[in-house]
């Protein structure tokens, strides 16, 4: 599963934003795919193993087991701060914020909104990220910085249609 998810992403991001030879780019794609796949496999093995162990020790499965097993697996497998783990954690964070919001409404902790809150959330997210990009760029994750630099800085200079279709950074040889 990790290879299925990471390989296409690494391929696109590497060829869009990384410099280096074809060999170096292919090596980076393979390394990112391997790291993502290995970490997911190790996490699943750790999580399922701890779930089985807890269930066996207590004679039944209880909700705390999943939280505890995932915390241990997250610490052991995803605890190293590297680009792959960082991206996975950011992906999960965005999903759990949405999930916890829905759960809060479902459980009655937060009233059901009268209007869809998504437009407001979208506005706030884009407002914050562009403010961070313009004034505190170093706080953003490197791949987000690269994407935003491409979209908001590099797009200020155009040479021809290849800037739009391929990449708008000129080298001296072109």
C-alpha positions as CSV (number, residue, x, y, z in Angstrom):
1,X,0.0,0.0,0.0
2,X,2.8,2.4,0.9
3,X,4.4,1.9,-2.5
4,X,1.1,2.4,-4.3
5,X,0.6,5.7,-2.5
6,X,4.1,7.0,-2.4
7,X,5.6,6.1,-5.7
8,X,3.3,8.3,-7.9
9,X,3.6,11.2,-5.4
10,X,7.4,10.9,-5.2
11,X,7.6,10.7,-9.0
12,X,5.7,13.9,-9.6
13,X,7.2,15.9,-6.8
14,X,10.8,14.8,-7.7
15,X,10.5,15.7,-11.3
16,X,8.7,19.0,-10.5
17,X,10.8,20.3,-7.7
18,X,14.2,18.5,-7.4
19,X,17.3,19.1,-9.3
20,X,19.9,16.5,-10.2
21,X,20.5,13.8,-12.7
22,X,17.9,11.2,-13.8
23,X,19.8,8.6,-11.7
24,X,19.6,10.8,-8.6
25,X,15.9,11.5,-9.1
26,X,15.1,7.8,-9.6
27,X,17.1,7.0,-6.5
28,X,15.2,9.6,-4.5
29,X,11.9,8.2,-5.7
30,X,12.9,4.7,-4.8
31,X,14.1,5.8,-1.3
32,X,10.9,7.7,-0.5
33,X,8.8,4.8,-1.7
34,X,10.8,2.3,0.3
35,X,10.7,4.5,3.5
36,X,7.0,5.1,3.3
37,X,6.3,1.4,2.6
38,X,8.6,0.2,5.3
39,X,7.2,2.5,7.9
40,X,3.6,1.6,7.1
41,X,4.4,-2.1,7.3
42,X,6.2,-1.7,10.6
43,X,3.4,0.3,12.0
44,X,0.7,-2.1,11.0
45,X,2.7,-5.1,12.4
46,X,3.4,-3.2,15.7
47,X,-0.2,-2.0,16.0
48,X,-1.8,-5.4,15.2
49,X,0.6,-7.2,17.4
50,X,0.0,-4.9,20.4
51,X,-3.8,-5.2,19.8
52,X,-3.6,-9.0,19.8
53,X,-1.4,-9.0,22.9
54,X,-3.7,-6.6,24.9
55,X,-6.8,-8.5,23.9
56,X,-5.2,-11.8,25.0
57,X,-4.0,-10.4,28.3
58,X,-7.4,-8.8,29.2
59,X,-9.6,-11.4,27.5
60,X,-11.4,-8.9,25.4
61,X,-10.8,-5.9,23.1
62,X,-11.6,-2.5,24.6
63,X,-11.4,1.0,22.9
64,X,-8.3,2.1,24.9
65,X,-6.3,-0.8,23.3
66,X,-6.4,0.8,19.8
67,X,-5.3,4.2,21.2
68,X,-2.5,2.7,23.3
69,X,-1.2,0.4,20.5
70,X,-1.3,3.2,18.0
71,X,0.6,5.6,20.3
72,X,3.3,3.0,20.9
73,X,3.5,2.2,17.1
74,X,3.5,5.9,16.3
75,X,6.3,6.6,18.7
76,X,8.4,3.7,17.5
77,X,7.8,3.9,13.8
78,X,6.9,7.5,13.0
79,X,8.8,9.3,15.9
80,X,11.7,10.3,13.7
81,X,11.2,13.7,12.3
82,X,12.0,13.2,8.6
83,X,10.2,14.4,5.4
84,X,8.3,11.2,4.9
85,X,7.0,10.9,8.5
86,X,6.3,14.6,8.6
87,X,4.1,14.3,5.5
88,X,2.2,11.3,6.9
89,X,1.6,13.0,10.2
90,X,0.3,16.2,8.5
91,X,-2.0,14.1,6.4
92,X,-3.3,12.3,9.4
93,X,-3.7,15.5,11.4
94,X,-5.9,17.1,8.8
95,X,-8.1,14.0,8.7
96,X,-8.4,13.7,12.5
97,X,-9.4,17.4,12.9
98,X,-12.2,16.8,10.5
99,X,-13.1,13.6,12.2
100,X,-13.1,15.1,15.7
101,X,-15.2,18.0,14.5
102,X,-17.8,15.6,13.1
103,X,-17.7,13.5,16.3
104,X,-18.2,16.6,18.4
105,X,-21.4,17.4,16.5
106,X,-22.5,13.7,16.5
107,X,-22.1,13.5,20.3
108,X,-23.8,16.8,20.8
109,X,-20.7,18.6,22.3
110,X,-21.0,21.2,19.5
111,X,-24.4,22.1,17.9
112,X,-25.1,21.1,14.4
113,X,-24.1,24.2,12.3
114,X,-27.1,25.9,10.5
115,X,-24.9,26.4,7.4
116,X,-22.1,24.3,6.0
117,X,-18.9,25.5,7.9
118,X,-16.6,24.3,5.0
119,X,-16.5,27.7,3.2
120,X,-15.4,29.4,6.4
121,X,-12.8,26.7,7.1
122,X,-11.5,27.0,3.6
123,X,-11.2,30.7,3.8
124,X,-9.3,30.6,7.2
125,X,-7.0,27.8,6.0
126,X,-6.0,29.7,2.8
127,X,-5.7,33.0,4.7
128,X,-3.4,31.5,7.3
129,X,-1.2,29.5,4.9
130,X,-0.7,32.5,2.6
131,X,0.1,34.7,5.5
132,X,2.6,32.2,6.7
133,X,4.1,31.8,3.2
134,X,4.4,35.6,2.8
135,X,5.7,36.5,6.2
136,X,7.0,33.3,8.0
137,X,7.9,31.0,5.1
138,X,10.5,29.1,7.1
139,X,7.7,27.7,9.3
140,X,6.1,25.8,6.5
141,X,7.0,22.3,5.5
142,X,9.6,22.3,2.7
143,X,7.5,20.6,0.0
144,X,4.7,23.1,0.7
145,X,7.2,26.0,0.5
146,X,8.4,24.6,-2.9
147,X,4.8,24.3,-4.2
148,X,3.9,27.8,-3.1
149,X,7.1,29.3,-4.4
150,X,6.3,27.8,-7.8
151,X,2.8,29.1,-7.7
152,X,3.2,32.5,-6.1
153,X,6.8,33.6,-6.8
154,X,8.1,31.8,-9.9
155,X,4.9,32.6,-11.7
156,X,5.8,36.3,-11.7
157,X,8.2,35.7,-14.6
158,X,7.1,34.1,-17.9
159,X,9.1,33.3,-21.0
160,X,6.9,31.2,-23.2
161,X,4.3,28.4,-22.9
162,X,6.9,25.9,-21.7
163,X,7.0,27.9,-18.4
164,X,3.3,26.9,-17.9
165,X,3.5,23.3,-19.2
166,X,6.9,22.2,-17.9
167,X,8.6,24.4,-15.3
168,X,9.2,28.1,-15.2
169,X,12.9,28.1,-14.1
170,X,15.3,28.9,-16.8
171,X,18.8,27.5,-16.9
172,X,21.7,29.1,-18.6
173,X,21.8,26.4,-21.2
174,X,18.3,27.1,-22.5
